[in-house]
């Protein structure tokens, strides 16, 4: 442990005059990180006496150290500071003593730990805590306020001085001083003209690992794990939590060893090796959870730094002035994966995630294809055998899959009377297709199995779809299917009225579920459904308390324990093991295999795909790296961590959110359905206009000729399916990686014309960018599978970026916006996903994209060139020799002007040509105020207005 950190840890844990320790549960370095030159001077201060002596730094020494290491200071803004009354810090206009602990931002958490006590999940100012810190020898806390070094005078607080004297400004401080050479790691040297530019890596101050406290009490440990006092009174929870608590000392030894042997060498690790290291640490059962989080945080930040460095290496001169600051409030909502060049770490992350997600879809498609093919043959044989009438009857009763696969599985019952299904070991009575399906199912299960003994024949749990649930159990089944089986509540006992006897009785939630699935109870009675919903709501409340209604500790099962102790993600995207058939278990072996396979590959990776368990460390690192950038943090957290990586606690929709999404879906189907065939036609026309404007006539015609050539239909279809539409959706709130319900399938059919129009637009655009050699090198077999792909992943990504930046983003998994993450903004921005891209392509400033290429809006390019030439800044020769991205921008503008004029002439030539008039107004939308206002008005408004009219 560096001596500077040792001093801080010593002072934190040093007993005060009353013998009490001033230990903080999440100790953060109150003093700024000390420069190496000072550490060398006190490197021999190993004994407590010498350490105490070395810690006696003057106020000026501490502030001078802080000034040369401002990147390690707590960063506040004047709006957060109050000098009125007893409040020291304000957040969102509220006194921090009155806000929930969960709302405290990382940038002020260290101060909160030092000055406040947590009571009832609220913060209360603690004079005693401040006194104990002062007794320990720490009298000031350097902070950065609006770019200036200030300090909190702890001694003034203890002495009872007015609050106006609590925060003081350091004298003679230069505004916004740059980090000292000892605190920032120089990662690249770049030149611009004759002036050398040194780009320094932003430093994250994190002493949690070095000040990890193995001596905290059980109560302190529970607080640090965010486990409420009520839950720790539950004996099952307390026992399980204590097992983790007893690992503290071992964990501390591991941390010390990691710091001394690994930490300083992390720069030598590749990004893949860092992700592997973090993954291994997370899986270590002997290490306590907080210790894992602390170490993995260091590794994740290093990942973010390496990603940032790799991005800057793509265009060193272009990134010379990147300030790594926050984006604006508006850009936070509207940006897609076209992140600002000031944030190379975020650009790198978006580029890596996009590439990896593409690889995921390819790996999954490759592994899933064989079982899909044999399942199709199996269903065809079954249909021929039973006939269409019996087939439909079985489907309507929700019994189709049970009959279809009945020869492939067996039911087994365990000692507790629970029923499960397993693969049939006797294959003698199976048909050829059934044997092949059995073999393929086994192959998939062996692929995903993590058992040392291999696959044992068990069938993983997967809940039945909403159609089967409704057919079997009416409204009750549809409700459980839509809400999830809530297995974590199974062990929670609840008092409720028996729907048969009317008696008030105590049963576990699992027993209530069994009762309501009883054949003697009406499944379509709305009152019964309401009663069950009340039981579920009550079970959720009781679970949080840890004790039942009789005051007895609940004996939680493993599923509940993992959720309450936060030892497993609870997104609903976790592969579950064998579950009782009573839990609405599915008999659909094909879906079970595909769902399990998809989950396994998505989380754990396959071949060149890393898996999102590992990629999650990169996402977390970028979030930490942007600690002082709240807008970027929100964008990454919501879009990349929760939506794409499926990590973090899944928030259930409220009734209001469900209603808004339902109205958005209704509007989509009403407007984009086949009854409005003019909409997809208009979409094609404006799409082709955008493509022609971007590529020019020659390249445009090349793409069209390839697309409509009947000889290449199979090849084109395979290319578009694999590289263009693999994750495309026309929905505003499209379902990624979820099983589609029968309603979704009907909706897909309704949206088919619009979806096909987009495939035509983007598919022909993709084909137009391929060289003759690339296009002719593609080979496709009779099943439409690509057997020879001449394109690298990077080449595919670049081509798709060229297509999507013209046609609009927000229609694919990896280019979503923050507006798509919330029901209210989905409602407001419906049918407007393409608009931010359209404006960026025309009015965007000169910038660098995530591939390191220079970009500029077409109008901006023309304006800059004309302005510079007219003002004499550039000569005629320089005008003709502009960089390629400037020439491209000017060429797009020229193409757009001529096309718009031609369309306008067609519209004016014949007043009956409504399509030409609409196309003309759409092509000129950025200059047509009336059209602009129309496009930006929420579609829901026009839908409601039309219904009223």
MOPEGI-V306076 format. One record per residue. N is the residue number from 1. RES is the residue in one small letter. NEAR is the number of other ideal C-beta (glycine too) atoms within 12 Angstrom. Layout:
BEGIN
n: [N & N]
res: [RES & RES]
near: [NEAR & NEAR]
END
This chain:
BEGIN
n: [1 & 2 & 3 & 4 & 5 & 6 & 7 & 8 & 9 & 10 & 11 & 12 & 13 & 14 & 15 & 16 & 17 & 18 & 19 & 20 & 21 & 22 & 23 & 24 & 25 & 26 & 27 & 28 & 29 & 30 & 31 & 32 & 33 & 34 & 35 & 36 & 37 & 38 & 39 & 40 & 41 & 42 & 43 & 44 & 45 & 46 & 47 & 48 & 49 & 50 & 51 & 52 & 53 & 54 & 55 & 56 & 57 & 58 & 59 & 60 & 61 & 62 & 63 & 64 & 65 & 66 & 67 & 68 & 69 & 70 & 71 & 72 & 73 & 74 & 75 & 76 & 77 & 78 & 79 & 80 & 81 & 82 & 83 & 84 & 85 & 86 & 87 & 88 & 89 & 90 & 91 & 92 & 93 & 94 & 95 & 96 & 97 & 98 & 99 & 100 & 101 & 102 & 103 & 104 & 105 & 106 & 107 & 108 & 109 & 110 & 111 & 112 & 113 & 114 & 115 & 116 & 117 & 118 & 119 & 120 & 121 & 122 & 123 & 124 & 125 & 126 & 127 & 128 & 129 & 130 & 131 & 132 & 133 & 134 & 135 & 136 & 137 & 138 & 139 & 140 & 141 & 142 & 143 & 144 & 145 & 146 & 147 & 148 & 149 & 150 & 151 & 152 & 153 & 154 & 155 & 156 & 157 & 158 & 159 & 160 & 161 & 162 & 163 & 164 & 165 & 166 & 167 & 168 & 169 & 170 & 171 & 172 & 173 & 174 & 175 & 176 & 177 & 178 & 179 & 180 & 181 & 182 & 183 & 184 & 185 & 186 & 187 & 188 & 189 & 190 & 191 & 192 & 193 & 194 & 195 & 196 & 197 & 198 & 199 & 200 & 201 & 202 & 203 & 204 & 205 & 206 & 207 & 208 & 209 & 210 & 211 & 212 & 213 & 214 & 215 & 216 & 217 & 218 & 219 & 220 & 221 & 222 & 223 & 224 & 225 & 226 & 227 & 228 & 229 & 230 & 231 & 232 & 233 & 234 & 235 & 236 & 237 & 238 & 239 & 240 & 241 & 242 & 243 & 244 & 245 & 246 & 247 & 248 & 249 & 250 & 251 & 252 & 253 & 254 & 255 & 256 & 257 & 258 & 259 & 260 & 261 & 262 & 263 & 264 & 265 & 266 & 267 & 268 & 269 & 270 & 271 & 272 & 273 & 274 & 275 & 276 & 277 & 278 & 279 & 280 & 281 & 282 & 283 & 284 & 285 & 286 & 287 & 288 & 289 & 290 & 291 & 292 & 293 & 294 & 295 & 296 & 297 & 298 & 299 & 300 & 301 & 302 & 303 & 304 & 305 & 306 & 307 & 308 & 309 & 310 & 311 & 312 & 313 & 314 & 315 & 316 & 317 & 318 & 319 & 320 & 321 & 322 & 323 & 324 & 325 & 326 & 327 & 328 & 329 & 330 & 331 & 332 & 333 & 334 & 335 & 336 & 337 & 338 & 339 & 340 & 341 & 342 & 343 & 344 & 345 & 346 & 347 & 348 & 349 & 350 & 351 & 352 & 353 & 354 & 355 & 356 & 357 & 358 & 359 & 360 & 361 & 362 & 363 & 364 & 365 & 366 & 367 & 368 & 369 & 370 & 371 & 372 & 373 & 374 & 375 & 376 & 377 & 378 & 379 & 380 & 381 & 382 & 383 & 384 & 385 & 386 & 387 & 388 & 389 & 390 & 391 & 392 & 393 & 394 & 395 & 396 & 397 & 398 & 399 & 400 & 401 & 402 & 403 & 404 & 405 & 406 & 407 & 408 & 409 & 410 & 411 & 412 & 413 & 414 & 415 & 416 & 417 & 418 & 419 & 420 & 421 & 422 & 423 & 424 & 425 & 426 & 427 & 428 & 429 & 430 & 431 & 432 & 433 & 434 & 435 & 436 & 437 & 438 & 439 & 440 & 441 & 442 & 443 & 444 & 445 & 446 & 447 & 448 & 449 & 450 & 451 & 452 & 453 & 454 & 455 & 456 & 457 & 458 & 459 & 460 & 461 & 462 & 463 & 464 & 465 & 466 & 467 & 468 & 469 & 470 & 471 & 472 & 473 & 474 & 475 & 476 & 477 & 478 & 479 & 480 & 481 & 482 & 483 & 484 & 485 & 486 & 487 & 488 & 489 & 490 & 491 & 492 & 493 & 494 & 495 & 496 & 497 & 498 & 499 & 500 & 501 & 502 & 503 & 504 & 505 & 506 & 507 & 508 & 509 & 510 & 511 & 512 & 513 & 514 & 515 & 516 & 517 & 518 & 519 & 520 & 521 & 522 & 523 & 524 & 525 & 526 & 527 & 528 & 529 & 530 & 531 & 532 & 533 & 534 & 535 & 536 & 537 & 538 & 539 & 540 & 541 & 542 & 543 & 544 & 545 & 546 & 547 & 548 & 549 & 550 & 551 & 552 & 553 & 554 & 555 & 556 & 557 & 558 & 559 & 560 & 561 & 562 & 563 & 564 & 565 & 566 & 567 & 568 & 569 & 570 & 571 & 572 & 573 & 574 & 575 & 576 & 577 & 578 & 579 & 580 & 581 & 582 & 583 & 584 & 585 & 586 & 587 & 588 & 589 & 590 & 591 & 592 & 593 & 594 & 595 & 596 & 597 & 598 & 599 & 600 & 601 & 602 & 603 & 604 & 605 & 606 & 607 & 608 & 609 & 610 & 611 & 612 & 613 & 614 & 615 & 616 & 617 & 618 & 619 & 620 & 621 & 622 & 623 & 624 & 625 & 626 & 627 & 628 & 629 & 630 & 631 & 632 & 633 & 634 & 635 & 636 & 637 & 638 & 639 & 640 & 641 & 642 & 643 & 644 & 645 & 646 & 647 & 648 & 649 & 650 & 651 & 652 & 653 & 654 & 655 & 656 & 657 & 658 & 659 & 660 & 661 & 662 & 663 & 664 & 665 & 666 & 667 & 668 & 669 & 670 & 671 & 672 & 673 & 674 & 675 & 676 & 677 & 678 & 679 & 680 & 681 & 682 & 683 & 684 & 685 & 686 & 687 & 688 & 689 & 690 & 691 & 692 & 693 & 694 & 695 & 696 & 697 & 698 & 699 & 700 & 701 & 702 & 703 & 704 & 705 & 706 & 707 & 708 & 709 & 710 & 711 & 712 & 713 & 714 & 715 & 716 & 717 & 718 & 719 & 720 & 721 & 722 & 723 & 724 & 725 & 726 & 727 & 728 & 729 & 730 & 731 & 732 & 733 & 734 & 735 & 736 & 737 & 738 & 739 & 740 & 741 & 742 & 743 & 744 & 745 & 746 & 747 & 748 & 749 & 750 & 751 & 752 & 753 & 754 & 755 & 756 & 757 & 758 & 759 & 760 & 761 & 762 & 763 & 764 & 765 & 766 & 767 & 768 & 769 & 770 & 771 & 772 & 773 & 774 & 775 & 776 & 777 & 778 & 779 & 780 & 781 & 782 & 783 & 784 & 785 & 786 & 787 & 788 & 789 & 790 & 791 & 792 & 793 & 794 & 795 & 796 & 797 & 798 & 799 & 800 & 801 & 802 & 803 & 804 & 805 & 806 & 807 & 808 & 809 & 810 & 811 & 812 & 813 & 814 & 815 & 816 & 817 & 818 & 819 & 820 & 821 & 822 & 823 & 824 & 825 & 826 & 827 & 828 & 829 & 830 & 831 & 832 & 833 & 834 & 835 & 836 & 837 & 838 & 839 & 840 & 841 & 842 & 843 & 844 & 845 & 846 & 847 & 848 & 849 & 850 & 851 & 852 & 853 & 854 & 855 & 856 & 857 & 858 & 859 & 860 & 861 & 862 & 863 & 864 & 865 & 866 & 867 & 868 & 869 & 870 & 871 & 872 & 873 & 874 & 875 & 876 & 877 & 878 & 879 & 880 & 881 & 882 & 883 & 884 & 885 & 886 & 887 & 888 & 889 & 890 & 891 & 892 & 893 & 894 & 895 & 896 & 897 & 898 & 899 & 900 & 901 & 902 & 903 & 904 & 905 & 906 & 907 & 908 & 909 & 910 & 911 & 912 & 913 & 914 & 915 & 916 & 917 & 918 & 919 & 920 & 921 & 922 & 923 & 924 & 925 & 926 & 927 & 928 & 929 & 930 & 931 & 932 & 933 & 934 & 935 & 936 & 937 & 938 & 939 & 940 & 941 & 942 & 943 & 944 & 945 & 946 & 947 & 948 & 949]
res: [x & x & x & x & x & x & x & x & x & x & x & x & x & x & x & x & x & x & x & x & x & x & x & x & x & x & x & x & x & x & x & x & x & x & x & x & x & x & x & x & x & x & x & x & x & x & x & x & x & x & x & x & x & x & x & x & x & x & x & x & x & x & x & x & x & x & x & x & x & x & x & x & x & x & x & x & x & x & x & x & x & x & x & x & x & x & x & x & x & x & x & x & x & x & x & x & x & x & x & x & x & x & x & x & x & x & x & x & x & x & x & x & x & x & x & x & x & x & x & x & x & x & x & x & x & x & x & x & x & x & x & x & x & x & x & x & x & x & x & x & x & x & x & x & x & x & x & x & x & x & x & x & x & x & x & x & x & x & x & x & x & x & x & x & x & x & x & x & x & x & x & x & x & x & x & x & x & x & x & x & x & x & x & x & x & x & x & x & x & x & x & x & x & x & x & x & x & x & x & x & x & x & x & x & x & x & x & x & x & x & x & x & x & x & x & x & x & x & x & x & x & x & x & x & x & x & x & x & x & x & x & x & x & x & x & x & x & x & x & x & x & x & x & x & x & x & x & x & x & x & x & x & x & x & x & x & x & x & x & x & x & x & x & x & x & x & x & x & x & x & x & x & x & x & x & x & x & x & x & x & x & x & x & x & x & x & x & x & x & x & x & x & x & x & x & x & x & x & x & x & x & x & x & x & x & x & x & x & x & x & x & x & x & x & x & x & x & x & x & x & x & x & x & x & x & x & x & x & x & x & x & x & x & x & x & x & x & x & x & x & x & x & x & x & x & x & x & x & x & x & x & x & x & x & x & x & x & x & x & x & x & x & x & x & x & x & x & x & x & x & x & x & x & x & x & x & x & x & x & x & x & x & x & x & x & x & x & x & x & x & x & x & x & x & x & x & x & x & x & x & x & x & x & x & x & x & x & x & x & x & x & x & x & x & x & x & x & x & x & x & x & x & x & x & x & x & x & x & x & x & x & x & x & x & x & x & x & x & x & x & x & x & x & x & x & x & x & x & x & x & x & x & x & x & x & x & x & x & x & x & x & x & x & x & x & x & x & x & x & x & x & x & x & x & x & x & x & x & x & x & x & x & x & x & x & x & x & x & x & x & x & x & x & x & x & x & x & x & x & x & x & x & x & x & x & x & x & x & x & x & x & x & x & x & x & x & x & x & x & x & x & x & x & x & x & x & x & x & x & x & x & x & x & x & x & x & x & x & x & x & x & x & x & x & x & x & x & x & x & x & x & x & x & x & x & x & x & x & x & x & x & x & x & x & x & x & x & x & x & x & x & x & x & x & x & x & x & x & x & x & x & x & x & x & x & x & x & x & x & x & x & x & x & x & x & x & x & x & x & x & x & x & x & x & x & x & x & x & x & x & x & x & x & x & x & x & x & x & x & x & x & x & x & x & x & x & x & x & x & x & x & x & x & x & x & x & x & x & x & x & x & x & x & x & x & x & x & x & x & x & x & x & x & x & x & x & x & x & x & x & x & x & x & x & x & x & x & x & x & x & x & x & x & x & x & x & x & x & x & x & x & x & x & x & x & x & x & x & x & x & x & x & x & x & x & x & x & x & x & x & x & x & x & x & x & x & x & x & x & x & x & x & x & x & x & x & x & x & x & x & x & x & x & x & x & x & x & x & x & x & x & x & x & x & x & x & x & x & x & x & x & x & x & x & x & x & x & x & x & x & x & x & x & x & x & x & x & x & x & x & x & x & x & x & x & x & x & x & x & x & x & x & x & x & x & x & x & x & x & x & x & x & x & x & x & x & x & x & x & x & x & x & x & x & x & x & x & x & x & x & x & x & x & x & x & x & x & x & x & x & x & x & x & x & x & x & x & x & x & x & x & x & x & x & x & x & x & x & x & x & x & x & x & x & x & x & x & x & x & x & x & x & x & x & x & x & x & x & x & x & x & x & x & x & x & x & x & x & x & x & x & x & x & x & x & x & x & x & x & x & x & x & x & x & x & x & x & x & x & x & x & x & x & x & x & x & x & x & x & x & x & x & x & x & x & x & x & x & x & x & x & x & x & x & x & x & x & x & x & x & x & x & x & x & x & x & x & x & x & x & x & x & x & x & x & x & x & x & x & x & x & x & x & x & x & x & x & x & x & x & x & x & x & x & x & x & x & x & x]
near: [27 & 28 & 28 & 40 & 35 & 33 & 41 & 42 & 38 & 35 & 39 & 40 & 30 & 27 & 19 & 24 & 13 & 12 & 10 & 17 & 26 & 36 & 33 & 40 & 35 & 35 & 38 & 38 & 40 & 45 & 47 & 43 & 36 & 37 & 28 & 22 & 18 & 29 & 24 & 16 & 17 & 28 & 20 & 13 & 25 & 17 & 14 & 18 & 12 & 19 & 27 & 20 & 18 & 30 & 33 & 20 & 30 & 12 & 23 & 17 & 23 & 39 & 35 & 28 & 37 & 40 & 35 & 32 & 35 & 37 & 33 & 40 & 44 & 40 & 35 & 35 & 23 & 19 & 14 & 32 & 31 & 24 & 21 & 13 & 15 & 24 & 26 & 38 & 42 & 27 & 31 & 17 & 13 & 19 & 24 & 33 & 28 & 24 & 26 & 18 & 29 & 16 & 19 & 30 & 27 & 29 & 31 & 38 & 32 & 40 & 43 & 38 & 37 & 43 & 41 & 33 & 25 & 33 & 16 & 14 & 20 & 21 & 34 & 23 & 29 & 25 & 21 & 20 & 33 & 36 & 25 & 31 & 39 & 30 & 25 & 34 & 31 & 40 & 32 & 36 & 44 & 46 & 44 & 40 & 33 & 19 & 23 & 30 & 40 & 33 & 40 & 44 & 31 & 38 & 24 & 23 & 32 & 26 & 16 & 14 & 16 & 15 & 23 & 16 & 20 & 35 & 36 & 30 & 24 & 31 & 15 & 13 & 25 & 14 & 16 & 18 & 25 & 21 & 31 & 27 & 16 & 25 & 33 & 28 & 27 & 19 & 26 & 27 & 16 & 23 & 14 & 16 & 9 & 6 & 12 & 14 & 21 & 20 & 33 & 28 & 29 & 37 & 33 & 40 & 42 & 35 & 36 & 36 & 40 & 33 & 40 & 44 & 34 & 28 & 21 & 30 & 18 & 22 & 21 & 26 & 33 & 31 & 28 & 34 & 32 & 25 & 33 & 25 & 21 & 23 & 32 & 31 & 22 & 35 & 18 & 28 & 38 & 30 & 20 & 30 & 38 & 24 & 22 & 32 & 33 & 17 & 25 & 32 & 20 & 22 & 33 & 28 & 19 & 27 & 37 & 25 & 19 & 32 & 28 & 16 & 12 & 26 & 29 & 15 & 16 & 27 & 20 & 13 & 22 & 17 & 33 & 24 & 23 & 37 & 36 & 23 & 31 & 39 & 29 & 22 & 34 & 29 & 17 & 21 & 16 & 19 & 29 & 36 & 32 & 39 & 39 & 35 & 32 & 39 & 39 & 38 & 34 & 39 & 41 & 41 & 38 & 42 & 45 & 42 & 39 & 37 & 40 & 41 & 30 & 29 & 39 & 37 & 20 & 26 & 28 & 25 & 24 & 30 & 36 & 25 & 22 & 33 & 20 & 37 & 23 & 27 & 30 & 17 & 15 & 14 & 30 & 32 & 29 & 33 & 39 & 38 & 41 & 40 & 44 & 37 & 39 & 30 & 41 & 45 & 46 & 45 & 41 & 40 & 47 & 41 & 37 & 44 & 39 & 39 & 31 & 40 & 41 & 35 & 33 & 42 & 34 & 30 & 29 & 37 & 29 & 25 & 30 & 31 & 24 & 27 & 36 & 26 & 20 & 30 & 33 & 21 & 23 & 35 & 28 & 16 & 22 & 30 & 21 & 15 & 19 & 20 & 12 & 13 & 11 & 19 & 23 & 14 & 16 & 26 & 26 & 17 & 19 & 30 & 25 & 31 & 34 & 27 & 25 & 34 & 35 & 22 & 27 & 41 & 34 & 23 & 20 & 22 & 15 & 15 & 6 & 10 & 12 & 21 & 22 & 28 & 33 & 27 & 36 & 26 & 16 & 16 & 19 & 11 & 14 & 24 & 22 & 14 & 27 & 32 & 23 & 24 & 38 & 36 & 22 & 33 & 42 & 30 & 22 & 38 & 33 & 23 & 29 & 34 & 23 & 17 & 13 & 7 & 9 & 14 & 23 & 20 & 26 & 28 & 40 & 37 & 32 & 36 & 36 & 36 & 34 & 31 & 30 & 34 & 31 & 28 & 29 & 34 & 35 & 27 & 28 & 39 & 33 & 28 & 31 & 37 & 32 & 27 & 27 & 26 & 33 & 34 & 35 & 31 & 36 & 34 & 32 & 45 & 31 & 36 & 22 & 34 & 23 & 23 & 29 & 16 & 12 & 10 & 12 & 14 & 20 & 24 & 28 & 29 & 40 & 32 & 24 & 37 & 34 & 26 & 28 & 38 & 30 & 19 & 14 & 14 & 27 & 21 & 27 & 18 & 18 & 16 & 16 & 31 & 28 & 19 & 28 & 37 & 25 & 21 & 38 & 33 & 21 & 27 & 37 & 23 & 20 & 34 & 36 & 24 & 28 & 34 & 26 & 26 & 20 & 13 & 14 & 18 & 24 & 37 & 22 & 38 & 23 & 20 & 30 & 35 & 30 & 21 & 31 & 37 & 35 & 23 & 27 & 26 & 25 & 26 & 28 & 29 & 31 & 29 & 29 & 29 & 24 & 24 & 30 & 28 & 30 & 30 & 33 & 38 & 36 & 40 & 35 & 38 & 39 & 34 & 34 & 40 & 41 & 33 & 34 & 41 & 39 & 35 & 34 & 33 & 36 & 40 & 33 & 28 & 27 & 27 & 17 & 18 & 32 & 36 & 32 & 42 & 34 & 38 & 44 & 40 & 45 & 48 & 44 & 38 & 41 & 47 & 38 & 38 & 41 & 40 & 36 & 33 & 34 & 26 & 27 & 38 & 30 & 26 & 43 & 46 & 30 & 29 & 40 & 44 & 34 & 32 & 35 & 40 & 40 & 32 & 33 & 27 & 19 & 18 & 16 & 17 & 20 & 13 & 12 & 14 & 21 & 18 & 17 & 26 & 29 & 23 & 29 & 36 & 35 & 25 & 31 & 34 & 30 & 26 & 31 & 37 & 26 & 21 & 14 & 21 & 19 & 21 & 30 & 29 & 24 & 30 & 37 & 31 & 31 & 37 & 37 & 35 & 35 & 39 & 41 & 35 & 35 & 37 & 33 & 21 & 20 & 13 & 27 & 29 & 19 & 26 & 39 & 25 & 20 & 32 & 34 & 17 & 17 & 12 & 11 & 25 & 17 & 22 & 34 & 35 & 26 & 29 & 42 & 37 & 26 & 34 & 42 & 38 & 31 & 32 & 29 & 38 & 31 & 38 & 35 & 41 & 36 & 30 & 21 & 30 & 29 & 24 & 28 & 21 & 21 & 22 & 21 & 23 & 17 & 16 & 30 & 26 & 18 & 27 & 33 & 21 & 28 & 37 & 32 & 26 & 32 & 38 & 36 & 32 & 44 & 45 & 42 & 38 & 42 & 45 & 41 & 35 & 35 & 37 & 18 & 15 & 10 & 24 & 27 & 15 & 18 & 32 & 19 & 23 & 14 & 10 & 16 & 22 & 25 & 29 & 18 & 16 & 24 & 20 & 27 & 16 & 26 & 20 & 22 & 30 & 34 & 26 & 33 & 41 & 37 & 32 & 41 & 43 & 40 & 38 & 41 & 35 & 39 & 42 & 38 & 38 & 35 & 39 & 40 & 42 & 39 & 35 & 34 & 41 & 30 & 29 & 28 & 25 & 28 & 37 & 32 & 25 & 32 & 39 & 35 & 32 & 36 & 35 & 29 & 34 & 33 & 36 & 30 & 34 & 38 & 33 & 25 & 32 & 24 & 24 & 35 & 34 & 37 & 41 & 32 & 27 & 26 & 26 & 33 & 35 & 31 & 36 & 28 & 27 & 35 & 30 & 24 & 29 & 32 & 19 & 16 & 19 & 21 & 14 & 12 & 11 & 13 & 20 & 13 & 13 & 9 & 15 & 21 & 14 & 13 & 27 & 21 & 15 & 28 & 31 & 21 & 29 & 36 & 29 & 27 & 36 & 31 & 22 & 30 & 36 & 22 & 20 & 32 & 30 & 17 & 22 & 30 & 23 & 17 & 23 & 24 & 15 & 14 & 12 & 10 & 11 & 18 & 17 & 23 & 26 & 25 & 26 & 33 & 30 & 28 & 33 & 36 & 27 & 29 & 25 & 20 & 19 & 13 & 13 & 22 & 19 & 12 & 20 & 28 & 22 & 20 & 27 & 31 & 32 & 20 & 20 & 25 & 17 & 13 & 13 & 13 & 8 & 7]
END
